[in-house]
């Protein structure tokens, strides 16, 4: 799903893009971008946990990876063609912190750049530390932007069981919006 969203018309090709991943963790998504054609030396990431950044650095020694707070991104204004986040906002329970992170993502994005979003759309009833982010909230976090949403990711416990027996059945269930727990989006700020 995310790759398909990145290939929409008007995007800088990954092979030429400068990319920042906010909440990069151990670098899984940055590594995926390399598989899709991105240049390791054009990859940047930030995460709160130094052990995750160390793991990402081991995977991607040519990338610029930093430990830090996403409310204060360490890069200059308009540095990136693509800024991404995967399940960061649903882990941030404070609305002011969410707004600050979104503002920083916009600050470091180049004019004409894109933000790739993937996160929970529902709160997790079994984990109070996971708070879903609705499409309305995403629109509020990124005002004056064109946002292309896609509902995705079959309910994980259901997916694990069904995909084991029938990947086709899991794919069919995932096509039903109500069975999906996440939102993917491409956010393109309007030129001012």
C-alpha positions as CSV (number, residue, x, y, z in Angstrom):
1,X,0.0,0.0,0.0
2,X,2.7,2.5,1.0
3,X,4.8,1.9,-2.1
4,X,1.7,2.4,-4.3
5,X,1.0,5.7,-2.6
6,X,4.6,6.8,-3.1
7,X,4.3,6.2,-6.9
8,X,1.5,8.6,-7.4
9,X,2.1,11.2,-10.1
10,X,4.2,14.2,-9.1
11,X,6.3,12.5,-6.6
12,X,10.1,12.7,-6.8
13,X,11.4,9.2,-7.7
14,X,12.7,7.4,-4.7
15,X,16.1,7.0,-6.5
16,X,16.4,10.8,-6.4
17,X,14.6,11.6,-3.1
18,X,16.0,12.9,0.1
19,X,14.0,11.1,2.8
20,X,13.5,11.6,6.6
21,X,11.7,8.9,8.7
22,X,10.4,10.3,11.9
23,X,10.4,7.6,14.5
24,X,12.7,5.4,12.4
25,X,13.0,2.7,15.0
26,X,15.6,0.1,13.9
27,X,15.4,1.3,10.3
28,X,13.0,-1.2,8.8
29,X,11.2,1.4,6.6
30,X,14.4,3.1,5.6
31,X,15.8,-0.3,4.5
32,X,12.6,-0.9,2.6
33,X,13.1,2.4,0.7
34,X,16.6,1.2,-0.4
35,X,14.9,-2.0,-1.8
36,X,12.5,0.3,-3.7
37,X,15.5,2.3,-5.2
38,X,16.4,5.0,-2.6
39,X,20.0,5.9,-2.1
40,X,21.3,5.1,1.4
41,X,23.2,8.3,1.6
42,X,20.0,10.3,1.1
43,X,18.2,8.6,4.0
44,X,17.8,10.3,7.4
45,X,16.0,9.1,10.5
46,X,15.3,10.1,14.1
47,X,14.1,8.1,17.1
48,X,13.8,8.7,20.8
49,X,15.6,5.4,21.7
50,X,19.3,5.2,21.2
51,X,19.3,1.4,20.9
52,X,16.9,1.6,18.0
53,X,19.1,4.2,16.3
54,X,22.1,2.0,16.9
55,X,20.3,-1.0,15.2
56,X,19.3,1.2,12.3
57,X,22.9,2.5,11.9
58,X,24.1,-1.1,11.8
59,X,21.6,-1.8,8.9
60,X,22.3,1.5,7.1
61,X,25.8,2.8,7.9
62,X,25.5,5.5,5.1
63,X,22.3,7.0,6.4
64,X,22.1,10.0,8.8
65,X,20.4,8.6,11.9
66,X,20.0,10.4,15.1
67,X,18.6,10.0,18.6
68,X,16.2,12.8,19.5
69,X,12.8,14.2,20.0
70,X,10.6,14.6,16.9
71,X,9.3,18.0,18.2
72,X,12.8,19.4,17.4
73,X,14.0,17.8,14.2
74,X,17.7,18.4,13.8
75,X,17.6,19.3,10.1
76,X,17.2,22.7,8.3
77,X,14.0,24.0,6.8
78,X,13.0,22.5,3.4
79,X,15.5,19.6,3.5
80,X,13.5,16.6,2.3
81,X,11.4,15.5,-0.7
82,X,9.7,12.9,1.5
83,X,9.0,12.8,5.2
84,X,7.5,9.7,6.7
85,X,6.0,8.4,9.9
86,X,4.8,4.9,10.8
87,X,2.8,4.5,14.0
88,X,4.4,7.4,15.7
89,X,1.4,9.6,16.3
90,X,-0.8,6.9,17.8
91,X,2.0,6.5,20.5
92,X,1.8,10.2,21.3
93,X,-1.1,10.8,23.7
94,X,-0.6,14.6,24.1
95,X,-2.4,16.7,21.4
96,X,0.1,19.5,21.7
97,X,3.0,17.2,21.1
98,X,1.2,15.7,18.1
99,X,0.8,19.2,16.7
100,X,4.5,20.1,17.4
101,X,5.7,16.9,15.5
102,X,3.4,17.6,12.6
103,X,4.7,21.2,12.4
104,X,8.3,20.0,12.4
105,X,7.5,17.5,9.6
106,X,6.1,20.3,7.5
107,X,9.0,22.6,8.3
108,X,11.6,20.2,7.0
109,X,9.6,19.3,3.9
110,X,10.7,20.9,0.6
111,X,8.1,22.8,-1.4
112,X,6.4,20.2,-3.6
113,X,7.4,17.4,-1.2
114,X,5.2,14.8,0.4
115,X,4.5,13.3,3.7
116,X,3.8,9.5,3.9
117,X,1.6,8.6,6.9
118,X,0.8,5.2,8.2
119,X,-0.8,4.9,11.6
120,X,-3.7,3.4,13.7
121,X,-7.1,4.8,13.1
122,X,-8.6,3.3,16.2
123,X,-7.4,3.3,19.8
124,X,-6.3,-0.1,21.1
125,X,-8.7,-1.2,23.8
126,X,-6.0,-3.5,25.3
127,X,-3.2,-0.9,25.2
128,X,-4.0,2.5,26.7
129,X,-0.7,3.8,25.2
130,X,-2.1,3.4,21.6
131,X,-4.5,6.2,20.7
132,X,-5.9,6.1,17.2
133,X,-5.7,9.1,14.8
134,X,-8.7,9.9,12.7
135,X,-8.7,11.3,9.2
136,X,-10.2,14.5,10.6
137,X,-7.3,14.9,13.1
138,X,-4.8,14.3,10.3
139,X,-6.5,17.1,8.3
140,X,-6.2,19.3,11.4
141,X,-2.5,18.5,11.9
142,X,-1.7,19.2,8.2
143,X,-3.9,22.2,7.3
144,X,-3.9,23.5,3.7
145,X,-2.8,20.2,2.4
146,X,-4.2,17.7,-0.2
147,X,-4.5,14.4,1.6
148,X,-5.0,11.1,-0.2
149,X,-6.2,8.5,2.3
150,X,-6.3,4.7,2.1
151,X,-7.8,2.4,4.8
152,X,-5.5,-0.6,5.2
153,X,-4.2,-3.4,7.4
154,X,-6.6,-6.2,8.3
155,X,-7.1,-6.4,12.1
156,X,-3.7,-7.9,13.1
157,X,-4.9,-10.9,15.3
158,X,-7.4,-11.8,12.5
159,X,-4.8,-11.4,9.8
160,X,-2.3,-13.7,11.6
161,X,-4.8,-16.5,11.8
162,X,-6.4,-16.2,8.3
163,X,-3.3,-15.4,6.4
164,X,-1.7,-18.6,7.7
165,X,-4.5,-20.6,6.1
166,X,-5.4,-18.5,3.1
167,X,-3.6,-15.3,2.0
168,X,-6.3,-14.8,-0.6
169,X,-9.0,-14.8,2.1
170,X,-7.0,-12.3,4.2
171,X,-6.6,-10.0,1.1
172,X,-10.3,-10.2,0.5
173,X,-11.1,-9.3,4.1
174,X,-8.7,-6.4,4.0
175,X,-10.6,-5.0,1.1
176,X,-13.5,-4.4,3.5
177,X,-12.9,-1.0,5.2
178,X,-14.5,-2.0,8.5
179,X,-12.0,-4.8,9.0
180,X,-9.0,-2.5,8.7
181,X,-7.3,-0.8,11.6
182,X,-4.9,1.7,9.9
183,X,-4.8,4.7,7.7
184,X,-2.2,5.3,5.1
185,X,-2.0,8.7,3.5
186,X,0.0,10.9,1.2
187,X,0.0,14.5,2.4
188,X,0.9,17.3,0.0
189,X,1.0,20.8,1.4
190,X,-0.5,23.3,-0.9
191,X,1.8,26.0,-2.3
192,X,1.3,29.3,-0.6
